[in-house]
Amino acid sequence: MTSYDPSSTALLVMDFQQGIVDSLADAAVLPAAAGAVEAARAAGVRVIHVRVAFRPGYPEVSAANKTFAAIAGRGADFTESSLTTGIHPALGPGEGEPVVVKRRVSAFTGSDLEVVLRAGGIRTLVLAGIATSGVVLSTLREAADRDYRLAVLSDACADRDAEVHRVLLDKVFPRQADVLTVAEWTTHLG
């Protein structure tokens, strides 16, 4: 396994939002993600926070989209200004760390992530997020199609379905990414 060049690597911290973290049973994922953020900052790796949010009235949400239509339909506040969609305080963005707002599951769809990555000369993405079967899977697939080098931090990802989480990390993701713990990744920085 090769090292990760801090100048061309970004850690994507995806959907660690107050409302999502609070509804998750896996208490270990938040400290693991915080450890990844701390290690990235110490090594000079760019940290990019990604969150999902919508405009008031949900004009971006189609009735055909089962996931987001359900959120809009049940009266949940997933608007840009809601505390529910804010980055969890344990992972709050540091000075100069961009926060990308997306409108779909993938971190690329409906956001300016590609512009931020291109402007920063980023060629390697390290993924942490909730849920493994949602934002992590969708972002990994799209990033692979865009020819990014990829890593997934297994302990900094979580899913409501433990078996789906395991299958993705053990069988699916290794085809396109290095799958590492936060501790393993930090030994390859620099």
C-alpha positions as CSV (number, residue, x, y, z in Angstrom):
1,M,0.0,0.0,0.0
2,T,1.4,3.4,-0.9
3,S,1.3,6.5,1.2
4,Y,-1.2,9.3,0.9
5,D,0.2,12.6,-0.4
6,P,-1.4,15.3,1.8
7,S,-1.1,17.9,-1.0
8,S,-3.4,15.9,-3.3
9,T,-5.6,14.1,-0.8
10,A,-8.9,15.2,0.8
11,L,-10.9,13.6,3.6
12,L,-14.6,13.8,2.8
13,V,-16.6,13.8,6.1
14,M,-20.1,13.1,4.7
15,D,-23.5,13.4,6.3
16,F,-22.2,13.7,9.9
17,Q,-25.2,15.9,10.6
18,Q,-26.8,16.5,13.9
19,G,-30.1,14.8,12.9
20,I,-28.4,11.8,11.2
21,V,-25.8,11.2,14.0
22,D,-28.5,11.4,16.7
23,S,-30.6,8.7,15.0
24,L,-27.7,6.2,14.7
25,A,-27.1,3.4,17.1
26,D,-23.3,3.1,16.4
27,A,-21.8,5.3,19.0
28,A,-18.2,4.4,17.9
29,V,-18.4,6.0,14.5
30,L,-18.4,9.6,15.7
31,P,-15.1,9.3,17.7
32,A,-13.5,7.4,14.8
33,A,-14.5,10.2,12.4
34,A,-13.2,12.8,14.8
35,G,-9.9,10.9,14.9
36,A,-9.7,10.9,11.1
37,V,-10.4,14.7,11.0
38,E,-7.7,15.3,13.6
39,A,-5.2,13.2,11.8
40,A,-5.9,14.8,8.5
41,R,-5.5,18.3,9.9
42,A,-2.2,17.3,11.6
43,A,-0.9,15.9,8.3
44,G,-2.1,18.8,6.2
45,V,-4.7,16.8,4.3
46,R,-7.7,18.9,3.2
47,V,-10.9,18.2,5.1
48,I,-14.1,18.8,3.3
49,H,-17.5,18.5,5.1
50,V,-20.4,17.3,3.0
51,R,-24.1,17.6,4.1
52,V,-27.4,17.0,2.6
53,A,-30.0,19.9,2.8
54,F,-32.7,21.5,0.8
55,R,-34.2,24.9,0.2
56,P,-37.5,25.8,2.1
57,G,-40.4,24.1,0.3
58,Y,-38.1,21.3,-1.0
59,P,-38.1,22.4,-4.7
60,E,-35.2,19.9,-5.4
61,V,-37.2,16.9,-4.2
62,S,-39.2,14.9,-6.7
63,A,-42.1,12.8,-5.7
64,A,-40.4,10.0,-7.6
65,N,-37.4,10.0,-5.2
66,K,-38.6,7.6,-2.5
67,T,-35.9,8.6,0.1
68,F,-36.2,12.4,-0.1
69,A,-39.9,12.6,-0.8
70,A,-40.4,10.7,2.4
71,I,-38.4,13.3,4.3
72,A,-40.2,16.2,2.7
73,G,-43.6,14.4,3.2
74,R,-43.3,13.7,6.9
75,G,-42.6,17.3,7.8
76,A,-39.0,16.8,8.8
77,D,-36.9,19.9,8.6
78,F,-34.0,19.1,6.3
79,T,-33.6,22.7,5.0
80,E,-30.3,24.4,4.8
81,S,-30.8,26.5,7.9
82,S,-32.1,23.7,10.1
83,L,-30.1,22.5,13.1
84,T,-30.9,18.9,11.9
85,T,-28.8,19.4,8.8
86,G,-25.9,21.2,10.6
87,I,-22.6,19.4,10.9
88,H,-22.3,17.6,14.3
89,P,-20.4,19.7,16.8
90,A,-17.9,17.0,17.4
91,L,-16.8,17.4,13.8
92,G,-17.3,21.1,13.3
93,P,-15.5,22.6,10.3
94,G,-12.1,24.2,11.1
95,E,-11.0,27.5,9.6
96,G,-10.9,27.3,5.8
97,E,-12.5,23.9,5.6
98,P,-15.3,24.0,3.0
99,V,-18.8,22.7,3.7
100,V,-20.4,21.3,0.5
101,V,-24.2,21.1,0.4
102,K,-25.6,18.3,-1.8
103,R,-29.1,17.7,-2.9
104,R,-28.9,13.9,-3.5
105,V,-27.2,10.9,-2.0
106,S,-23.8,11.2,-3.7
107,A,-21.5,14.0,-2.5
108,F,-21.1,15.0,-6.2
109,T,-24.7,15.3,-7.2
110,G,-26.3,18.7,-6.9
111,S,-23.1,20.2,-5.3
112,D,-20.0,22.0,-6.2
113,L,-17.7,19.3,-4.8
114,E,-16.0,18.7,-8.2
115,V,-15.1,22.4,-8.5
116,V,-13.6,22.4,-4.9
117,L,-11.6,19.3,-5.6
118,R,-10.3,20.5,-9.0
119,A,-9.3,23.9,-7.6
120,G,-7.4,22.1,-4.8
121,G,-5.6,19.7,-7.1
122,I,-7.1,16.8,-5.3
123,R,-6.7,13.3,-6.8
124,T,-7.2,11.1,-3.8
125,L,-10.4,10.9,-1.7
126,V,-10.7,9.3,1.7
127,L,-14.3,8.7,2.6
128,A,-16.0,8.7,6.0
129,G,-19.8,8.9,6.3
130,I,-23.2,7.9,7.3
131,A,-24.6,5.7,5.7
132,T,-22.3,3.2,4.2
133,S,-25.0,2.1,1.9
134,G,-26.0,5.7,1.1
135,V,-23.5,8.5,0.7
136,V,-20.4,6.3,1.0
137,L,-21.5,3.9,-1.7
138,S,-22.8,6.5,-4.0
139,T,-19.8,8.8,-3.7
140,L,-17.3,6.0,-4.0
141,R,-19.0,4.8,-7.3
142,E,-19.1,8.2,-8.8
143,A,-15.6,9.1,-7.7
144,A,-14.3,5.9,-9.2
145,D,-15.9,6.8,-12.5
146,R,-14.2,10.1,-12.3
147,D,-10.8,8.4,-11.8
148,Y,-10.1,9.4,-8.2
149,R,-7.8,7.2,-6.1
150,L,-10.0,6.1,-3.2
151,A,-9.9,4.9,0.4
152,V,-12.8,4.2,2.8
153,L,-12.3,4.5,6.5
154,S,-14.2,1.4,7.8
155,D,-14.6,2.5,11.4
156,A,-15.6,6.1,10.3
157,C,-18.6,4.8,8.4
158,A,-21.8,3.4,9.7
159,D,-25.1,2.0,8.5
160,R,-28.4,1.0,10.1
161,D,-28.0,-2.5,8.6
162,A,-24.9,-4.2,10.0
163,E,-24.9,-6.9,7.4
164,V,-25.1,-4.4,4.5
165,H,-22.3,-2.4,6.1
166,R,-20.1,-5.6,6.3
167,V,-20.7,-6.7,2.8
168,L,-19.9,-3.3,1.3
169,L,-16.7,-3.0,3.3
170,D,-15.5,-6.6,2.8
171,K,-16.7,-7.4,-0.7
172,V,-17.8,-4.4,-2.7
173,F,-15.6,-1.5,-1.8
174,P,-12.2,-3.3,-2.1
175,R,-12.8,-3.5,-5.8
176,Q,-12.4,0.3,-6.1
177,A,-10.8,1.5,-2.9
178,D,-8.4,0.8,-0.1
179,V,-10.5,-0.1,3.0
180,L,-8.7,0.9,6.1
181,T,-9.4,1.8,9.7
182,V,-8.6,5.3,10.8
183,A,-5.5,4.0,12.6
184,E,-4.2,2.2,9.5
185,W,-4.8,5.2,7.3
186,T,-2.9,7.6,9.6
187,T,0.2,5.3,9.3
188,H,0.2,5.9,5.6
189,L,-0.1,9.7,5.7
190,G,2.8,11.7,4.3
